[in-house]
């Protein structure tokens, strides 16, 4: 009986010196990515750092090269500025109101579009039309609809007998903010609807069928099956919507320019006026820095939820 012997070939360990990396990239990869990094650095990082720097100076219009450090003086002024806190209150009402209404209406529309409807593709196309319109076009269109004398909205209300007089929707301090919130919801609803629709379509049909076999109603199926499945999508889109809405500028500026009597003056409108109407670049930069810190709060909360969900 013959025996076979096996020879073990010793493993050859190669002592290869680790290659140097820059920003976590291999040298060759870095040079390929560099053309894309340059516009980001020039158009994003540099203005951000410049804004932070200006927030601690007394720079004014026409005196950009003659700046003096005032350290926290701009931020101390910010804390005692009643006009800023009024704009912050308006911005909070606007951000929370638009985000909440966008989510409620978008979720209902997404559930409807997720059904097997006739002409479903055509209806989905109609639903995203506001998303394709520039904010300037949306602002001027709704401004015409809200016009007190020739607006379609007043004509419809008067024709139906709901009112007998012209309503100045954008000129009345008590009506301007709700009227602008309606426009914000209409303009931002398509993108929220698309994200929620994608989340609904990712829920397996087998889960709905199992819930139906167990005798669950439509509401129970949504609460037990659909809602837990789309929670991560809901957290993501509501956080992003609040950030986008709180930082809104163009739409509200076209509609009211922050008026009447500051009833629609969002924080970004307030900072814009301080910079380009009054020339207080340093103070406006401090406002922007404060807004970044405020906006960071929902971002941190969202990231914490994502980390807990991953664990």
C-alpha positions as CSV (number, residue, x, y, z in Angstrom):
1,X,0.0,0.0,0.0
2,X,1.6,3.2,-1.1
3,X,1.3,6.4,0.7
4,X,1.2,9.8,-0.8
5,X,3.0,12.5,0.8
6,X,2.1,16.1,0.3
7,X,4.7,18.9,0.5
8,X,3.7,22.1,2.0
9,X,4.9,25.0,0.1
10,X,5.6,27.9,2.5
11,X,3.7,31.0,1.8
12,X,5.8,33.8,0.5
13,X,5.0,37.0,2.3
14,X,5.8,40.1,0.3
15,X,6.7,43.1,2.2
16,X,5.0,45.8,0.2
17,X,5.2,49.3,1.6
18,X,1.7,50.9,2.0
19,X,0.8,53.3,-0.6
20,X,0.2,56.9,0.5
21,X,-3.3,58.1,0.3
22,X,-4.8,61.5,0.1
23,X,-8.4,62.1,1.3
24,X,-8.7,58.3,1.4
25,X,-8.0,57.9,-2.3
26,X,-5.3,56.2,-4.2
27,X,-2.9,58.6,-5.9
28,X,-4.1,57.6,-9.4
29,X,-7.8,57.9,-8.3
30,X,-7.2,61.3,-6.7
31,X,-6.0,62.8,-10.0
32,X,-9.1,61.5,-11.7
33,X,-11.4,62.9,-9.1
34,X,-9.6,66.3,-8.9
35,X,-11.4,68.0,-11.8
36,X,-14.7,67.3,-10.1
37,X,-13.4,68.4,-6.7
38,X,-12.2,71.8,-7.9
39,X,-15.7,73.3,-8.7
40,X,-17.0,72.0,-5.3
41,X,-14.1,73.7,-3.5
42,X,-14.5,76.9,-5.4
43,X,-18.3,77.2,-5.5
44,X,-19.2,75.6,-2.1
45,X,-16.3,75.4,0.4
46,X,-14.8,78.8,-0.3
47,X,-18.1,80.8,0.0
48,X,-18.9,78.9,3.2
49,X,-15.6,79.7,4.8
50,X,-15.9,83.3,3.6
51,X,-19.3,83.6,5.1
52,X,-18.1,82.3,8.5
53,X,-15.2,84.7,8.4
54,X,-17.4,87.7,7.6
55,X,-19.8,86.8,10.5
56,X,-17.0,87.8,12.9
57,X,-16.2,91.1,11.2
58,X,-17.8,94.5,10.7
59,X,-17.6,94.4,6.9
60,X,-20.0,96.7,5.1
61,X,-20.9,97.4,1.5
62,X,-18.1,99.1,-0.4
63,X,-15.6,98.2,2.4
64,X,-14.9,94.5,1.8
65,X,-11.2,95.1,2.0
66,X,-11.4,97.2,5.2
67,X,-12.6,94.7,7.8
68,X,-12.1,94.6,11.5
69,X,-12.7,91.6,13.8
70,X,-15.6,92.3,16.1
71,X,-15.6,88.7,17.3
72,X,-19.1,87.9,18.9
73,X,-20.5,91.4,18.5
74,X,-22.7,90.5,15.5
75,X,-24.1,87.5,17.4
76,X,-24.8,89.5,20.5
77,X,-26.7,92.0,18.4
78,X,-28.6,89.0,16.9
79,X,-29.8,87.8,20.3
80,X,-31.3,91.2,21.1
81,X,-32.7,92.0,17.6
82,X,-36.5,91.8,17.8
83,X,-36.8,92.0,14.0
84,X,-34.7,88.8,13.6
85,X,-36.8,86.9,16.2
86,X,-39.9,87.9,14.4
87,X,-38.5,86.5,11.2
88,X,-37.4,83.4,13.0
89,X,-41.0,82.9,14.3
90,X,-42.4,83.5,10.8
91,X,-39.8,81.1,9.4
92,X,-40.6,78.4,12.0
93,X,-44.4,78.7,11.3
94,X,-43.7,78.6,7.5
95,X,-41.2,75.6,7.7
96,X,-43.3,73.5,10.0
97,X,-46.6,74.4,8.3
98,X,-45.4,73.8,4.8
99,X,-43.6,70.6,5.7
100,X,-46.5,69.1,7.6
101,X,-49.1,69.9,4.9
102,X,-46.7,68.7,2.2
103,X,-46.3,65.4,3.9
104,X,-50.0,64.9,4.6
105,X,-51.2,65.8,1.0
106,X,-48.2,64.0,-0.6
107,X,-48.8,60.8,1.4
108,X,-52.5,60.8,0.3
109,X,-51.6,61.4,-3.3
110,X,-48.8,58.8,-3.2
111,X,-51.3,56.2,-1.9
112,X,-53.7,57.1,-4.6
113,X,-51.1,56.9,-7.3
114,X,-49.9,53.5,-6.0
115,X,-53.3,52.0,-6.8
116,X,-54.0,50.3,-10.1
117,X,-55.8,53.3,-11.7
118,X,-56.7,53.8,-15.3
119,X,-54.3,56.3,-17.0
120,X,-52.0,56.0,-14.0
121,X,-48.9,57.0,-15.9
122,X,-50.7,60.1,-17.3
123,X,-51.9,61.1,-13.8
124,X,-48.4,60.7,-12.4
125,X,-47.1,63.0,-15.1
126,X,-49.6,65.6,-14.1
127,X,-48.7,65.3,-10.5
128,X,-45.0,66.3,-11.1
129,X,-45.8,69.4,-13.3
130,X,-45.3,71.9,-10.4
131,X,-41.9,70.4,-9.8
132,X,-40.8,71.2,-13.4
133,X,-41.8,74.9,-13.0
134,X,-39.2,77.4,-11.9
135,X,-40.0,79.2,-8.6
136,X,-40.2,82.6,-10.4
137,X,-43.0,81.2,-12.7
138,X,-44.8,79.7,-9.8
139,X,-44.6,82.9,-7.8
140,X,-45.9,85.2,-10.6
141,X,-48.7,82.7,-11.5
142,X,-50.0,82.5,-7.9
143,X,-49.6,86.3,-7.6
144,X,-52.0,86.7,-10.5
145,X,-54.4,84.1,-8.9
146,X,-54.3,86.0,-5.6
147,X,-54.8,89.5,-7.2
148,X,-57.4,91.4,-5.3
149,X,-59.2,92.9,-8.3
150,X,-58.6,90.6,-11.2
151,X,-57.6,87.3,-9.5
152,X,-59.3,84.1,-10.4
153,X,-59.6,83.1,-6.8
154,X,-61.7,86.1,-5.8
155,X,-63.9,85.7,-8.9
156,X,-64.6,82.0,-8.1
157,X,-65.4,82.9,-4.4
158,X,-67.7,85.7,-5.5
159,X,-69.3,83.7,-8.2
160,X,-70.1,80.9,-5.7
161,X,-71.6,83.4,-3.2
162,X,-68.9,82.7,-0.6
163,X,-67.9,86.3,-0.4
164,X,-69.2,89.6,-1.8
165,X,-66.0,91.7,-1.7
166,X,-62.5,91.4,-3.0
167,X,-60.0,89.9,-0.6
168,X,-56.4,91.1,-0.6
169,X,-54.8,87.8,0.0
170,X,-51.2,89.0,-0.1
171,X,-51.8,92.5,1.3
172,X,-53.5,91.5,4.5
173,X,-51.1,90.7,7.3
174,X,-53.5,88.1,8.7
175,X,-53.9,86.3,5.4
176,X,-50.5,86.7,3.7
177,X,-48.7,83.9,5.5
178,X,-51.4,81.3,5.1
179,X,-51.8,82.2,1.5
180,X,-48.0,81.9,0.9
181,X,-48.0,78.5,2.8
182,X,-50.6,77.2,0.3
183,X,-48.2,78.1,-2.5
184,X,-45.3,76.5,-0.8
185,X,-47.2,73.3,-0.3
186,X,-48.3,73.2,-3.9
187,X,-44.8,73.8,-5.2
188,X,-43.1,71.3,-3.1
189,X,-45.7,68.5,-3.0
190,X,-44.5,66.7,-6.2
191,X,-41.0,65.8,-5.0
192,X,-42.3,64.6,-1.7
193,X,-45.0,62.5,-3.5
194,X,-42.4,60.9,-5.7
195,X,-40.2,59.9,-2.8
196,X,-43.2,58.5,-0.8
197,X,-44.5,56.7,-3.8
198,X,-41.1,55.0,-4.2
199,X,-41.2,54.0,-0.6
200,X,-44.7,52.5,-1.0
201,X,-43.7,50.5,-4.0
202,X,-40.8,49.0,-2.1
203,X,-43.2,47.3,0.4
204,X,-43.6,43.7,-0.7
205,X,-47.1,42.7,-1.9
206,X,-46.9,39.5,0.2
207,X,-47.1,41.5,3.4
208,X,-50.3,43.2,2.3
209,X,-51.8,39.9,1.2
210,X,-50.9,38.2,4.5
211,X,-52.5,41.1,6.4
212,X,-55.6,40.8,4.3
213,X,-55.8,37.1,4.9
214,X,-55.6,37.7,8.6
215,X,-58.7,39.9,8.3
216,X,-56.9,43.3,8.7
217,X,-58.8,46.3,7.4
218,X,-57.2,48.8,5.0
219,X,-56.4,51.2,7.8
220,X,-55.0,48.3,10.0
221,X,-52.9,47.1,7.0
222,X,-51.5,50.6,6.5
223,X,-50.7,51.0,10.2
224,X,-49.1,47.6,10.8
225,X,-47.5,46.9,7.4
226,X,-47.1,50.0,5.3
227,X,-46.1,52.6,7.9
228,X,-43.3,50.7,9.6
229,X,-41.9,49.9,6.1
230,X,-41.8,53.5,4.9
231,X,-40.6,55.0,8.2
232,X,-37.0,55.6,7.1
233,X,-38.3,57.3,3.9
234,X,-40.6,59.5,6.0
235,X,-37.8,60.6,8.3
236,X,-35.6,61.4,5.4
237,X,-38.0,63.4,3.3
238,X,-39.5,65.3,6.2
239,X,-36.1,66.4,7.4
240,X,-35.0,67.5,3.9
241,X,-38.4,69.3,3.3
242,X,-38.0,71.2,6.6
243,X,-34.5,72.3,5.6
244,X,-35.5,73.3,2.1
245,X,-38.6,75.2,3.4
246,X,-36.9,77.0,6.2
247,X,-34.2,78.2,3.8
248,X,-36.8,79.3,1.2
249,X,-36.2,82.7,-0.4
250,X,-37.2,83.0,-4.1
251,X,-40.9,82.0,-3.9
252,X,-41.8,84.2,-1.0
253,X,-39.7,87.1,-2.3
254,X,-41.7,87.0,-5.6
255,X,-45.0,86.8,-3.8
256,X,-44.7,89.4,-1.0
257,X,-41.0,90.5,-0.6
258,X,-41.5,89.7,3.1
259,X,-44.5,92.0,3.6
260,X,-47.0,93.2,4.5
261,X,-45.6,94.5,7.8
262,X,-43.0,91.6,8.0
263,X,-45.8,89.0,8.2
264,X,-44.0,86.8,5.6
265,X,-40.4,87.9,6.2
266,X,-38.5,84.6,6.5
267,X,-35.0,84.6,8.0
268,X,-33.3,84.3,4.6
269,X,-35.3,87.4,3.5
270,X,-34.2,89.2,6.6
271,X,-30.6,88.4,5.9
272,X,-30.9,89.4,2.3
273,X,-32.2,92.8,3.3
274,X,-29.5,93.3,5.8
275,X,-26.8,92.5,3.2
276,X,-28.1,94.1,0.0
277,X,-30.5,96.8,1.2
278,X,-28.6,98.1,4.2
279,X,-25.1,96.9,3.4
280,X,-24.5,95.1,6.7
281,X,-22.5,92.2,5.2
282,X,-21.0,91.2,8.5
283,X,-24.3,91.1,10.3
284,X,-26.0,89.2,7.4
285,X,-23.2,86.7,7.5
286,X,-23.7,86.2,11.2
287,X,-27.4,85.6,10.5
288,X,-26.4,82.9,7.9
289,X,-24.1,81.2,10.4
290,X,-26.9,81.1,13.0
291,X,-29.2,79.6,10.4
292,X,-26.7,76.9,9.7
293,X,-26.6,75.9,13.3
294,X,-30.4,75.9,13.6
295,X,-30.8,73.8,10.5
296,X,-28.1,71.4,11.8
297,X,-30.5,70.3,14.6
298,X,-33.0,68.3,12.4
299,X,-30.0,66.9,10.5
300,X,-28.4,65.6,13.6
301,X,-31.7,64.1,14.9
302,X,-32.2,62.4,11.5
303,X,-28.7,61.0,11.5
304,X,-29.1,59.7,15.0
305,X,-32.3,57.9,14.0
306,X,-30.5,56.4,11.0
307,X,-27.7,55.2,13.2
308,X,-30.0,53.6,15.7
309,X,-32.0,51.9,12.9
310,X,-28.8,50.5,11.5
311,X,-27.8,49.1,14.8
